[in-house]
Amino acid sequence: MCRAAEQTDIRMRAMEMATTSPPHTEAVHAVAKQHSRQNQWKQSNPPRTGDTDDILVVGCGDTDKEAKSDHDAKLVALMECCREVKLRLGLKKLQFKVAEVQFHGHILSSARLKPDPEKQEQEDVQHVNQADYLNVSSQRLEQIRRHTDRDECLQALKNTVLVGWPDVKEEAPLIAREYWPFRDEISVQNGVLFRGQKVIIPKSLRPEMLTCIHSSHIGGEACYRHAQETLYWPNMQTEIKDFFTRFTSEWEFEHVTSSPRHPKANGKAKSAVKIVKNLLRKAAHDGDDPWKAILHWRNTPTENMGSSPAQRLMSRRLNTSIPATYKLLEPVIMVGVTEKLRHRKQLAKSFYDRSAWDFPELEVGETVRMKPLPGDNTGHWRVGTCLHRVAPRSYLVDVDGSLYQRNRVDLRVAKPTARATDKTDGPEAAHAPEAASAPETAAEAPPTVTEPSPVRSTPKAPSSPVGAPPSDGHTYTRVGRLSKPPLRLTM
């Protein structure tokens, strides 16, 4: 053996056994655990390069004597090999003549190879009750179970799930085939069928579920998005939409839409968004709490109303950082709010109507020109046909085979001239909109909106026949405003 400074310690475990097993049964006799010096091993014995972690010395034979003799020969060969590469074996870890040995998560013995109970991961089995994860009462769950027991389709589905789905769809029960695409998601627990975490609702209980789904009145699409997280039955989305359609028909709802790309038609909402954006922007600039800014706005009295938004909504003032007596914080019902709001609207409308009036309505089939869409910098008003009136001052027009819903202010009646009615592209067609619409727009102005904002009064153009400029000697713009020369200082 070489000196200790030139060797690597080897911790070796050996096991010797005698066996009478068949010729192919190996008796494990020794286990050695070692760590070698890589460079010295490669220089001394290149064919035996590599790391050796555990060494098993195994003897085979038909009898115990043959197995012991084979083991001793292999053990002597191992010791000679260690001597050649100058390895020292650690006797403290040597195991000799043991019945079995643990090796890589298994137990090796003369009888057989079996898993090591100490190394084997124990399988945890946990019973999960899906009803515990549902936001539903026990009474409602019991109601679903009773209706499921009386539902012929769900009973066939339940039996199929418990027995097992067939390999092909044609072998499944006919009334349960509509559940075939997601058969792997269906489970049964306590007599209730689930698709994943969704409860499958019986047919007799679906009308009641539809009523509960539509109790929020948030629309067909929104109701379906809310219901699909917890409930399921075939064609649920279609039935929810049909239920909402019947509901709107019974209550005679009239759905009036505003014209796209015409923000004036939705001025009240635009004004609210503008107010909130200004509050948030100023609060961020000053480093203040945005919620505090909104709180103060809600508590500020509205001009010409005598009450704040909080008072009109909750009949009381809100407690803010501004000192206030307890008397002011007491609830007081605001009266005359409707009349004051109506007066504000009428006042704003009277100011707006000083310089605005309604356009004449378009006829079905009338040839019109449409204002260029945002992003179209050509300035070309394309020719189209008015199909029908969608809403007040809103029309559906056909332009070059495409349908557009536009407001009346974005549509002009095309003059029945050869150049105006020609829809071909060319130098003359590019200038046709201005020539055709200029006389008409001189006598027309933007339409009146439902809830306008106050505007500054401007002089109204003198009335003149449609298609002819005013003949009073003054100059007017295309929208009818009086053009005045600039006032210059004369010395």
ZIQUIBEL-V5145 format. One record per helix or strand of 3 or more residues. SS is the DSSP state (a for helix, b for strand). FROM is the first residue (numbers start at 1). LEN is the number of residues. If there is no record, write none. Layout:
SS FROM LEN
SS FROM LEN
//
This chain:
a 4 3
b 9 5
b 26 9
a 38 7
a 46 3
b 54 7
a 64 21
b 88 3
a 91 3
b 100 4
b 106 4
b 113 3
a 130 4
a 138 12
a 152 12
a 169 3
a 174 12
b 186 4
b 192 4
b 198 3
a 203 14
a 220 8
a 236 15
a 263 24
a 290 9
a 309 6
a 337 16
b 367 4
b 382 10
b 394 6
b 402 6
a 408 3
b 411 3
a 418 4
a 427 4
a 432 10
//
